[in-house]
C-alpha cells in the first residue's frame, strides 16, 4: 500500500530512483476539502464512569483530549514527513462514550491544493493518546500494565472535495 496517482497507479511519494519525495501540488487548483476520521479507545468501565463524572486526578479528560486533537491537526505537517502545510479552516471534535470505550471523531476542513485526511487521522490518534495519558493511573493493573486499554479502529470515514 502507498500513495498512488489515481490515474496512473504510480507511487506519488517516490522519484524515478525510488527516493522519497514530497508531491508537487503547485499546479493543482484550490478546492474545498473535508475529511473525517474516527477511532476508539477501550477502557475499564470504572474509568469511563470517572471520565463522565470528571473525577480523574489529572482533570477534564475530554477537554484536554479535544485541545490535543486540535493542536495535532494544526501541526500534522511537522510530524508526517511528506505532508504539506495546509490552511486549516475548521476542526470539529466529537466524543462518544459507552460503557467501556470512548470514540473520537475529528472533522477537518481546508481550502487548498491537497486533502486533509492526514490531519484528521493525526487529530484522532493524538486525541486518543491524550485520553490514555490522562487515565493511565486508573487503567494500570497491579503489575503496572494496561490489560484492558487499547486504541483501535482508527480510519478515515469520509473524504470530500468540492471544486
Backbone as a chain_set.jsonl record, in Angstrom:
{"seq": "XXXXXXXXXXXXXXXXXXXXXXXXXXXXXXXXXXXXXXXXXXXXXXXXXXXXXXXXXXXXXXXXXXXXXXXXXXXXXXXXXXXXXXXXXXXXXXXXXXXXXXXXXXXXXXXXXXXXXXXXXXXXXXXXXXXXXXXXXXXXXXXXXXXXXXXXXXXXXXXXXXX", "coords": {"N": [[0.836, -1.187, 0.0], [0.436, 2.264, -0.638], [0.718, 5.782, -1.309], [-0.765, 6.559, -4.304], [-0.872, 7.784, -7.667], [-4.004, 8.374, -8.758], [-4.797, 8.162, -11.403], [-2.664, 7.028, -12.903], [-1.72, 4.956, -11.345], [0.795, 4.919, -10.227], [3.286, 5.245, -7.65], [3.281, 8.162, -5.648], [4.935, 9.417, -3.845], [7.587, 8.917, -4.306], [10.607, 9.282, -6.207], [12.024, 8.793, -9.558], [14.163, 7.123, -8.98], [13.371, 5.823, -6.742], [13.621, 7.175, -4.375], [12.386, 8.929, -1.503], [10.062, 11.583, -1.817], [8.454, 14.776, -1.708], [5.196, 15.404, -2.853], [4.542, 17.459, -5.646], [2.264, 19.911, -5.582], [1.758, 22.262, -6.752], [0.594, 23.044, -9.231], [-2.028, 22.341, -8.979], [-5.507, 23.186, -8.707], [-7.085, 25.24, -6.19], [-9.383, 23.848, -3.863], [-12.366, 23.168, -1.965], [-12.117, 21.146, 0.82], [-12.763, 18.284, 2.853], [-12.302, 16.106, 5.563], [-13.004, 13.3, 7.574], [-12.185, 11.516, 10.416], [-12.08, 8.651, 12.564], [-11.757, 6.965, 15.702], [-11.247, 4.591, 18.401], [-10.856, 4.205, 21.926], [-10.45, 1.648, 24.208], [-11.464, 1.015, 27.476], [-11.516, 0.383, 31.061], [-14.692, -0.096, 32.628], [-15.036, 1.38, 34.971], [-13.23, 3.445, 34.607], [-14.28, 4.834, 32.397], [-16.636, 5.691, 33.604], [-15.542, 7.434, 35.502], [-14.456, 9.348, 33.787], [-16.813, 10.388, 32.688], [-17.955, 11.576, 34.978], [-16.057, 13.39, 35.596], [-13.94, 12.843, 37.444], [-11.234, 12.282, 37.588], [-7.796, 12.428, 38.585], [-6.002, 13.973, 36.978], [-7.603, 15.825, 35.74], [-10.036, 17.321, 33.498], [-10.675, 15.058, 31.199], [-11.766, 14.845, 28.561], [-11.863, 17.512, 27.668], [-9.153, 18.16, 27.66], [-8.199, 16.26, 25.829], [-9.548, 17.12, 23.564], [-8.314, 19.613, 23.037], [-5.723, 18.662, 22.571], [-6.172, 17.105, 20.259], [-6.946, 19.061, 18.391], [-4.637, 20.667, 18.346], [-2.86, 18.776, 17.283], [-3.919, 18.4, 14.708], [-3.348, 20.904, 13.598], [-0.592, 20.791, 13.493], [0.209, 18.699, 11.903], [1.775, 18.609, 9.548], [4.31, 18.866, 10.568], [4.957, 16.45, 11.686], [4.394, 14.317, 9.979], [6.293, 13.224, 7.469], [6.075, 13.752, 4.546], [3.94, 15.397, 4.311], [2.004, 18.189, 3.37], [2.006, 21.6, 4.504], [-0.995, 22.897, 5.318], [-3.755, 25.235, 4.973], [-5.783, 25.205, 7.623], [-9.185, 25.409, 7.959], [-11.281, 24.723, 9.593], [-11.925, 22.76, 12.492], [-13.514, 20.104, 14.025], [-14.435, 18.3, 16.913], [-15.7, 15.307, 18.304], [-16.863, 13.404, 20.946], [-17.864, 10.171, 21.868], [-19.153, 8.273, 24.416], [-19.334, 5.0, 25.648], [-20.118, 2.157, 27.673], [-17.578, 0.94, 28.048], [-15.744, 2.277, 26.465], [-14.31, 5.036, 24.595], [-15.074, 6.921, 21.855], [-13.632, 8.869, 19.382], [-14.278, 11.364, 17.054], [-12.951, 13.246, 14.479], [-13.271, 16.049, 12.516], [-12.082, 17.748, 9.726], [-11.509, 20.709, 7.877], [-10.481, 22.39, 4.907], [-9.317, 24.786, 2.518], [-7.678, 24.33, -0.317], [-4.847, 22.889, -2.081], [-4.474, 20.228, -1.613], [-5.626, 17.296, 0.155], [-7.082, 16.76, 3.48], [-7.015, 14.495, 5.036], [-4.909, 13.263, 6.438], [-4.495, 15.068, 8.474], [-6.912, 14.816, 9.88], [-6.696, 12.137, 10.738], [-4.385, 12.361, 12.322], [-5.343, 14.05, 14.312], [-7.258, 12.36, 15.543], [-5.65, 10.164, 16.456], [-3.828, 11.434, 18.187], [-5.601, 12.711, 19.98], [-6.813, 10.442, 21.178], [-4.537, 9.288, 22.304], [-4.008, 11.242, 24.215], [-6.235, 10.884, 25.877], [-5.561, 8.32, 26.869], [-3.158, 8.971, 28.237], [-4.199, 10.653, 30.208], [-5.708, 8.9, 31.751], [-4.071, 6.935, 32.717], [-3.285, 6.172, 35.387], [-5.652, 5.146, 36.446], [-6.113, 2.989, 34.777], [-3.988, 1.163, 34.971], [-2.869, -2.104, 35.96], [-2.064, -4.225, 38.824], [0.525, -4.896, 38.21], [1.465, -2.786, 36.805], [0.717, -2.735, 34.175], [-1.393, -2.453, 31.19], [-3.918, -4.059, 30.699], [-6.569, -3.844, 29.797], [-6.702, -1.685, 28.146], [-6.804, -0.228, 24.998], [-6.222, 1.122, 21.778], [-8.034, 1.342, 18.834], [-9.401, 0.668, 15.534], [-8.969, 2.971, 13.984], [-9.628, 5.147, 11.432], [-10.243, 6.728, 8.223], [-13.347, 8.048, 7.678], [-14.77, 9.613, 6.01], [-14.256, 11.537, 3.086], [-14.134, 14.399, 1.225], [-14.277, 16.497, -1.696], [-14.694, 19.598, -3.12], [-14.829, 21.478, -5.983]], "CA": [[0.0, 0.0, 0.0], [1.142, 3.536, -0.656], [0.006, 6.816, -2.049], [-0.598, 6.394, -5.742], [-1.596, 8.667, -8.57], [-5.223, 7.634, -9.062], [-4.939, 7.95, -12.839], [-1.62, 6.172, -13.468], [-1.404, 3.85, -10.455], [2.182, 5.019, -9.789], [3.516, 5.848, -6.343], [3.471, 9.601, -5.792], [5.893, 9.929, -2.875], [8.939, 8.492, -4.646], [11.058, 9.737, -7.527], [12.369, 7.728, -10.501], [15.134, 6.2, -8.378], [12.794, 5.222, -5.547], [13.851, 8.014, -3.201], [11.206, 9.636, -1.011], [9.936, 12.979, -2.235], [7.17, 15.408, -1.454], [4.443, 15.59, -4.091], [4.384, 18.841, -6.095], [0.848, 20.219, -5.799], [1.739, 23.657, -7.187], [-0.281, 23.3, -10.376], [-3.402, 21.932, -8.703], [-6.374, 24.295, -8.299], [-7.634, 25.178, -4.84], [-10.744, 23.335, -3.742], [-12.82, 22.957, -0.594], [-11.912, 19.744, 1.163], [-13.178, 17.886, 4.197], [-12.01, 14.723, 5.922], [-13.47, 12.901, 8.896], [-11.566, 10.282, 10.898], [-12.666, 8.174, 13.823], [-11.045, 5.887, 16.381], [-11.809, 4.232, 19.703], [-10.0, 3.688, 22.989], [-11.179, 0.748, 25.099], [-11.061, 1.26, 28.856], [-12.338, -0.256, 32.076], [-15.964, 0.602, 32.86], [-14.849, 2.354, 36.055], [-12.511, 4.592, 34.049], [-15.244, 5.608, 31.6], [-17.521, 6.355, 34.572], [-14.783, 8.557, 36.077], [-14.382, 10.385, 32.748], [-18.15, 11.012, 32.633], [-18.203, 12.405, 36.164], [-14.902, 14.28, 35.739], [-13.357, 12.522, 38.745], [-9.859, 11.808, 37.476], [-6.818, 13.339, 39.178], [-5.363, 14.879, 36.019], [-8.526, 16.86, 35.293], [-11.067, 17.055, 32.496], [-10.051, 14.231, 30.164], [-12.249, 15.147, 27.216], [-11.442, 18.869, 27.298], [-7.726, 18.1, 27.358], [-8.054, 15.496, 24.584], [-10.03, 17.981, 22.472], [-7.236, 20.561, 22.735], [-4.64, 17.885, 21.964], [-6.567, 16.729, 18.895], [-6.903, 20.262, 17.548], [-3.218, 21.01, 18.173], [-2.258, 17.793, 16.375], [-4.373, 18.727, 13.351], [-2.633, 22.089, 13.139], [0.844, 20.523, 13.381], [0.436, 17.442, 11.181], [2.869, 18.773, 8.588], [5.588, 18.78, 11.276], [5.217, 15.085, 12.148], [4.271, 13.392, 8.851], [7.361, 13.782, 6.636], [5.748, 14.239, 3.2], [2.659, 16.099, 4.394], [2.076, 19.626, 3.111], [1.404, 22.516, 5.467], [-2.206, 23.383, 4.661], [-4.543, 26.164, 5.786], [-6.932, 24.564, 8.27], [-10.261, 26.39, 8.115], [-12.196, 24.302, 10.648], [-11.73, 21.46, 13.134], [-14.566, 19.741, 14.975], [-14.188, 17.048, 17.62], [-16.891, 14.76, 18.944], [-16.597, 12.219, 21.757], [-18.992, 9.318, 22.232], [-18.764, 7.348, 25.468], [-20.242, 3.928, 26.02], [-19.737, 1.606, 28.972], [-16.156, 0.599, 28.166], [-14.907, 2.888, 25.426], [-14.502, 6.414, 24.151], [-14.828, 7.058, 20.426], [-13.362, 10.25, 18.989], [-14.406, 11.699, 15.642], [-12.353, 14.543, 14.169], [-13.59, 16.547, 11.175], [-11.155, 18.819, 9.351], [-11.825, 21.365, 6.612], [-9.452, 23.258, 4.349], [-9.424, 25.174, 1.115], [-6.305, 24.273, -0.784], [-4.441, 22.054, -3.21], [-4.354, 18.829, -1.193], [-6.632, 16.908, 1.139], [-6.8, 16.929, 4.906], [-7.263, 13.253, 5.758], [-3.828, 13.001, 7.392], [-4.76, 15.936, 9.625], [-7.997, 14.197, 10.645], [-6.127, 10.957, 11.399], [-3.463, 12.826, 13.364], [-6.183, 14.531, 15.401], [-7.836, 11.212, 16.247], [-4.658, 9.383, 17.192], [-3.308, 12.229, 19.304], [-6.677, 12.863, 20.96], [-6.951, 9.189, 21.923], [-3.335, 9.165, 23.139], [-4.199, 12.135, 25.361], [-7.141, 10.172, 26.79], [-4.762, 7.282, 27.531], [-2.264, 9.632, 29.186], [-4.976, 11.209, 31.321], [-6.334, 7.844, 32.56], [-3.083, 5.883, 32.994], [-3.312, 5.702, 36.772], [-6.872, 4.356, 36.644], [-6.101, 1.809, 33.904], [-2.901, 0.224, 35.287], [-3.143, -3.192, 36.893], [-1.098, -4.298, 39.924], [1.868, -5.043, 37.649], [1.783, -1.594, 36.028], [0.373, -2.978, 32.774], [-2.683, -1.938, 30.727], [-4.554, -5.193, 30.014], [-7.888, -3.509, 29.245], [-6.598, -0.438, 27.401], [-6.359, -0.417, 23.612], [-6.727, 2.041, 20.754], [-8.203, 0.613, 17.579], [-10.391, 1.077, 14.535], [-8.694, 4.329, 13.502], [-9.809, 5.15, 9.976], [-10.927, 7.844, 7.572], [-14.724, 7.619, 7.401], [-15.326, 10.484, 4.971], [-13.317, 12.441, 2.411], [-14.847, 15.072, 0.141], [-13.573, 17.567, -2.414], [-15.594, 20.406, -3.962], [-14.059, 22.47, -6.742]], "C": [[0.874, 1.241, 0.0], [0.307, 4.546, -1.387], [0.3, 6.643, -3.52], [-1.354, 7.468, -6.476], [-2.798, 7.871, -9.05], [-5.365, 7.333, -10.544], [-3.905, 6.968, -13.382], [-1.315, 4.949, -12.62], [0.02, 3.87, -9.936], [2.264, 5.656, -8.408], [3.85, 7.322, -6.517], [4.532, 10.165, -4.851], [7.299, 9.378, -3.088], [9.302, 9.037, -6.024], [11.437, 8.532, -8.388], [13.317, 6.696, -9.904], [14.616, 5.55, -7.098], [13.002, 6.007, -4.274], [12.564, 8.735, -2.807], [11.225, 11.079, -1.483], [8.553, 13.487, -1.844], [6.487, 15.656, -2.795], [4.327, 17.078, -4.402], [2.91, 19.08, -6.403], [0.669, 21.63, -6.347], [0.785, 23.968, -8.314], [-1.735, 22.928, -10.123], [-4.246, 23.149, -8.313], [-6.809, 24.128, -6.843], [-9.042, 24.606, -4.891], [-11.076, 23.184, -2.264], [-12.742, 21.468, -0.301], [-12.306, 19.499, 2.607], [-12.792, 16.423, 4.393], [-12.479, 14.485, 7.35], [-12.804, 11.573, 9.238], [-12.154, 9.935, 12.256], [-11.79, 7.062, 14.387], [-11.61, 5.7, 17.774], [-10.702, 3.818, 20.658], [-10.886, 2.878, 23.926], [-10.582, 0.876, 26.493], [-11.907, 0.407, 29.799], [-13.609, 0.573, 32.276], [-15.813, 1.664, 33.946], [-14.122, 3.604, 35.558], [-13.451, 5.457, 33.222], [-16.208, 6.342, 32.527], [-16.822, 7.562, 35.194], [-14.608, 9.687, 35.066], [-15.706, 11.135, 32.694], [-18.374, 11.984, 33.789], [-17.051, 13.351, 36.473], [-14.224, 14.099, 37.101], [-11.927, 11.998, 38.664], [-8.889, 12.88, 37.951], [-6.261, 14.371, 38.215], [-6.302, 15.953, 35.489], [-9.496, 16.381, 34.238], [-10.446, 16.352, 31.288], [-10.473, 14.672, 28.772], [-11.856, 16.548, 26.764], [-9.963, 18.878, 26.904], [-7.479, 17.362, 26.043], [-8.511, 16.315, 23.384], [-8.938, 18.97, 22.06], [-6.069, 19.831, 22.064], [-4.935, 17.506, 20.525], [-6.459, 17.92, 17.951], [-5.456, 20.688, 17.297], [-2.546, 20.064, 17.182], [-2.652, 18.061, 14.931], [-3.532, 19.868, 12.797], [-1.147, 21.839, 12.887], [1.164, 19.239, 12.619], [1.637, 17.524, 10.255], [4.241, 18.658, 9.251], [5.937, 17.346, 11.682], [5.083, 14.023, 11.058], [5.206, 13.919, 7.761], [6.954, 14.368, 5.289], [4.43, 15.002, 3.147], [2.863, 17.599, 4.17], [1.489, 20.414, 4.286], [0.202, 23.143, 4.775], [-2.958, 24.348, 5.569], [-5.786, 25.461, 6.341], [-7.996, 25.634, 8.487], [-11.243, 26.011, 9.21], [-11.773, 22.938, 11.177], [-12.882, 21.261, 14.105], [-14.198, 18.41, 15.607], [-15.478, 16.606, 18.289], [-16.504, 13.48, 19.679], [-17.902, 11.486, 22.023], [-18.482, 8.32, 23.265], [-19.8, 6.245, 25.577], [-19.686, 3.315, 27.3], [-18.236, 1.378, 29.12], [-15.288, 1.203, 27.062], [-15.26, 4.352, 25.208], [-14.151, 6.43, 22.666], [-14.68, 8.538, 20.11], [-13.501, 10.371, 17.478], [-13.842, 13.097, 15.445], [-12.663, 14.877, 12.717], [-12.703, 17.749, 10.894], [-11.582, 19.38, 8.006], [-10.68, 22.285, 6.21], [-9.897, 23.713, 2.968], [-7.994, 25.234, 0.602], [-6.103, 23.27, -1.889], [-4.33, 20.574, -2.863], [-5.32, 18.56, -0.052], [-6.161, 17.035, 2.573], [-7.058, 15.653, 5.705], [-6.155, 12.916, 6.748], [-4.008, 13.843, 8.653], [-5.857, 15.34, 10.501], [-7.493, 12.968, 11.401], [-5.198, 11.348, 12.543], [-4.239, 13.353, 14.568], [-6.766, 13.393, 16.22], [-6.782, 10.486, 17.073], [-4.083, 10.159, 18.374], [-4.373, 12.417, 20.379], [-6.851, 11.614, 21.807], [-5.721, 8.919, 22.783], [-3.425, 10.063, 24.367], [-5.151, 11.49, 26.363], [-6.339, 9.131, 27.566], [-3.853, 7.904, 28.589], [-3.016, 10.12, 30.42], [-5.523, 10.126, 32.258], [-5.355, 6.741, 32.959], [-3.196, 5.318, 34.407], [-4.526, 4.816, 37.038], [-6.84, 3.043, 35.875], [-5.037, 0.773, 34.265], [-3.387, -0.888, 36.21], [-2.051, -3.21, 37.967], [0.345, -4.444, 39.448], [2.287, -3.843, 36.807], [1.491, -1.726, 34.547], [-1.034, -2.446, 32.467], [-3.453, -3.039, 29.985], [-5.892, -4.868, 29.352], [-7.857, -2.305, 28.312], [-6.063, -0.708, 25.998], [-6.99, 0.643, 22.727], [-6.864, 1.24, 19.472], [-9.217, 1.288, 16.668], [-10.222, 2.533, 14.102], [-8.767, 4.301, 11.979], [-10.416, 6.458, 9.498], [-12.319, 7.341, 7.204], [-15.399, 8.481, 6.342], [-14.212, 11.342, 4.39], [-14.068, 13.056, 1.241], [-13.993, 16.196, -0.433], [-14.592, 18.265, -3.298], [-14.77, 21.472, -4.66], [-14.902, 23.691, -7.044]], "O": [[1.952, 1.24, 0.594], [-0.697, 4.206, -2.013], [1.457, 6.586, -3.938], [-2.348, 7.999, -5.983], [-2.645, 6.821, -9.674], [-5.995, 6.341, -10.909], [-4.235, 6.149, -14.24], [-0.714, 3.995, -13.113], [0.431, 2.926, -9.261], [1.435, 6.488, -8.038], [4.605, 7.694, -7.415], [4.984, 11.293, -5.049], [8.111, 9.369, -2.164], [8.443, 9.229, -6.885], [11.202, 7.388, -7.999], [13.279, 5.524, -10.28], [15.345, 4.808, -6.44], [12.603, 5.559, -3.199], [11.758, 9.105, -3.661], [12.278, 11.714, -1.541], [7.612, 12.712, -1.673], [7.132, 16.071, -3.759], [4.043, 17.874, -3.507], [2.369, 18.525, -7.36], [-0.452, 22.137, -6.401], [0.216, 25.059, -8.352], [-2.591, 23.177, -10.972], [-3.74, 24.054, -7.65], [-6.887, 23.011, -6.333], [-9.793, 24.846, -5.836], [-10.186, 23.085, -1.42], [-13.234, 20.639, -1.068], [-12.198, 20.377, 3.462], [-12.942, 15.606, 3.484], [-12.364, 15.354, 8.214], [-12.849, 10.625, 8.455], [-12.649, 10.793, 12.988], [-11.162, 6.313, 13.64], [-12.36, 6.541, 18.27], [-9.735, 3.168, 20.263], [-11.93, 3.348, 24.379], [-9.364, 0.85, 26.67], [-12.888, -0.21, 29.385], [-13.596, 1.793, 32.112], [-16.407, 2.738, 33.845], [-14.38, 4.705, 36.046], [-13.422, 6.683, 33.332], [-16.56, 7.492, 32.266], [-17.449, 8.603, 35.393], [-14.609, 10.859, 35.443], [-15.728, 12.365, 32.657], [-18.913, 13.075, 33.602], [-17.066, 14.038, 37.495], [-13.969, 15.069, 37.815], [-11.462, 11.334, 39.591], [-9.114, 14.074, 37.755], [-6.066, 15.526, 38.593], [-5.847, 16.902, 34.85], [-9.747, 15.184, 34.102], [-9.779, 16.979, 30.465], [-9.627, 14.854, 27.896], [-11.547, 16.75, 25.59], [-9.576, 19.527, 25.932], [-6.65, 17.784, 25.237], [-7.926, 16.216, 22.305], [-8.67, 19.142, 20.871], [-5.496, 20.332, 21.097], [-4.056, 17.575, 19.667], [-5.94, 17.797, 16.842], [-5.09, 21.028, 16.171], [-1.757, 20.496, 16.342], [-1.82, 17.962, 14.029], [-3.058, 19.805, 11.663], [-0.51, 22.59, 12.149], [2.29, 18.748, 12.691], [2.434, 16.588, 10.193], [5.231, 18.382, 8.574], [7.094, 17.059, 11.989], [5.619, 12.925, 11.21], [4.93, 14.97, 7.182], [7.471, 15.424, 4.924], [3.872, 15.225, 2.073], [3.788, 18.196, 4.72], [0.583, 19.939, 4.971], [0.35, 23.838, 3.77], [-2.82, 24.291, 6.79], [-6.722, 25.163, 5.599], [-7.734, 26.651, 9.128], [-11.967, 26.871, 9.713], [-11.323, 22.075, 10.423], [-13.188, 22.141, 14.909], [-13.712, 17.504, 14.931], [-16.251, 17.429, 18.779], [-15.89, 12.584, 19.1], [-18.915, 12.099, 22.359], [-17.505, 7.611, 23.027], [-21.001, 6.512, 25.596], [-18.842, 3.933, 27.949], [-17.679, 1.597, 30.196], [-14.212, 0.684, 26.765], [-16.334, 4.83, 25.577], [-13.066, 6.004, 22.271], [-15.501, 9.358, 20.521], [-12.925, 9.59, 16.72], [-14.212, 14.027, 16.162], [-12.363, 14.104, 11.808], [-12.585, 18.655, 11.719], [-11.967, 18.635, 7.105], [-10.005, 22.875, 7.054], [-10.751, 23.09, 2.338], [-7.201, 26.074, 1.028], [-7.052, 22.849, -2.551], [-4.11, 19.751, -3.752], [-5.774, 19.483, 0.623], [-5.008, 17.369, 2.846], [-7.293, 15.713, 6.912], [-6.431, 12.339, 7.8], [-3.713, 13.391, 9.759], [-5.748, 15.355, 11.727], [-7.825, 12.779, 12.571], [-5.225, 10.732, 13.609], [-3.842, 13.131, 15.711], [-6.77, 13.447, 17.449], [-6.994, 10.22, 18.256], [-3.875, 9.591, 19.447], [-4.077, 12.295, 21.567], [-7.019, 11.709, 23.023], [-5.846, 8.375, 23.88], [-2.965, 9.685, 25.444], [-4.906, 11.539, 27.568], [-6.43, 9.069, 28.792], [-3.787, 7.413, 29.716], [-2.521, 10.01, 31.542], [-5.775, 10.399, 33.431], [-5.775, 5.712, 33.488], [-3.201, 4.1, 34.587], [-4.43, 3.839, 37.781], [-7.481, 2.077, 36.286], [-5.175, -0.393, 33.895], [-4.195, -0.664, 37.111], [-1.209, -2.313, 38.013], [1.28, -4.151, 40.194], [3.338, -3.87, 36.167], [1.963, -0.919, 33.745], [-1.767, -2.043, 33.37], [-3.621, -2.956, 28.769], [-6.301, -5.57, 28.427], [-8.887, -1.942, 27.743], [-5.014, -1.33, 25.827], [-8.15, 1.012, 22.91], [-5.935, 0.542, 19.064], [-9.798, 2.324, 16.993], [-11.204, 3.241, 13.881], [-8.061, 3.535, 11.324], [-11.023, 7.199, 10.272], [-12.46, 6.337, 6.506], [-16.465, 8.133, 5.835], [-13.334, 11.813, 5.113], [-14.577, 12.346, 0.373], [-13.124, 16.759, 0.233], [-15.265, 17.636, -4.114], [-14.095, 22.272, -4.012], [-14.422, 24.632, -7.676]]}, "num_chains": 1, "name": "protein.A"}
